[in-house]
Amino acid sequence: MTYPVALAELIEEFQAVDDKRERLEMLFELADEVVELPSEEWNDDTRVRGCQSEAHVRIQVAEGRIEFLSAADARLVQGLMGILTLAIDGMAPAQALLIPPQFAEEMGLLNTLTPSRSNGFRNMFDKVMNEIRQSTEG
């Protein structure tokens, strides 16, 4: 699979680090990549179900490009959102839909997270992809 450049670089960075703590620190730093969804816009439609934290995402497509807005009450979860931000923000929807969820396994992310956080990340990924699909259908 050929990933978008920013995601491919991120996968390489994570693969180069064996230490779990260091990977977690990298995740915390990725929280800064998030394009913030204001808390007053959090609602049932934006909520990521199955996530341990309060997490919200919204996809908008403007001029053929994805705008990915997200927020969470936990910095670790915002770091996970930062990964998706780097992966899909500004991308054409058709390109984004080609990204398989296995990238998280390739980067060693799932070994770093607890099973419930891994599951929450998968739920977030699925929600984002479903919203992208819906935006292209309408």
N, C-alpha and C positions, 0 to 999 in steps of 0.2 A: 504494500500500500504506500502510495506517495502522499505524504501529509503536507498541509500548508507549511510554508517555511518557518513561521514563528512556532508552530506546534512541533515540527521536526526538531528544531533547536532545543526546545524545552524538553522533549523526550531524551535527547542526547545528554543534556545537563543532568537530568535526574538519573539516567543510567550510569553516569560517571561517579555518582555518589552512593557509597555502600551503607553509610551510617544513617540509621533511621532518624535520629535526632536532627541531623543536618538536613535531611529531606523535609522534615517537619518545619524547620526554620525557613527553608526555601518556599514552602507553602505559605507560611505567614507573610513572607515578603511579597508573594504574588497577590495578596489581598489588595495591594496598592494599584493593581491593574484594573480593578473593577470600576465600571461606569455605574455610579450609584443610582439605584432606584429609590427615590425619596420614600421615607416610611409612611407618609400620608397616602401613598399610592399602593401600599401593601393591601392585598385583599385575598379573598378565596381563590380568585382566578390566577393570581400571581404566585400563590403558595406552592412550594415544593413538598408534596406529600411523601411521607416516609423518611423525612430528614429529621435527625435528632434535634436540630436547631430550628429556629424560626428562619426560614430561607424563602426568598422571593425572587422570581425571574420574570422578565418581560422581553419579548422579541418584537421589534418593529422593523419593517422593511421600508426603506426610503431610497428612492432613486436606484432601485435594484441592489441595494446593499443592506446587510443586516446591522441593526443597532441592538446590541445586547446590553440590557440594563439588569442589574441584580443587586441584592443586599442580603445580609444575614446578621443575626445577633452574635455570631461567633466568628472570630478572626480566621480560624482554620477553615471554616466553610466558605468564607469570603476568598480565601486562598484558592480553594477548589473552583470557585466562580471565576477567579482570575485566570485560571488555566483555560476555561471555556471562552473567556473574553479574548485572550490572545489567539485562541484557535479560530474563532468565528466572527468576531466583531469586524465589520467592514467588508466581509466576504459576500459573494453572491450566494443566495439561498441554495441553488443547485449544487454548488461546490461544497457548501457546509454539510449538506445531506450525505455526501460521500464519505464523511469521516466516521469510521467505525468505532464503537465503544472500546474495542480492544486496545486502543492507544494507551489507556490508563494502566493496563496490565504491562504493556511494553515498557512504559516509563518506570515501572516498579512502584507505582503509586498505591496499588491495592495491597502490597506487602507492608506499606508504611502506615496505612489506616487501620482502624479497628473494623471488624466486619460490618457493624452498623453504619459507620461513616462511609465505607465502600458502597454499601447498599444505597445510602442517601445520595452519593455522587452519581451512581447509576440512575437513580430516579430523577435527579436534576438533568442529567444528560438526555434521558428519554423525554422529559418534559420540553426541553429546549428544542430537540429535533421534531417533536410533534407540533410545536408552535411554528417552527419554520415551515413544515409541511403545510399546515393550515394557512399560513400567510401566502403560500404560492398557489393554493387552490382557490383563494378568494379573489 
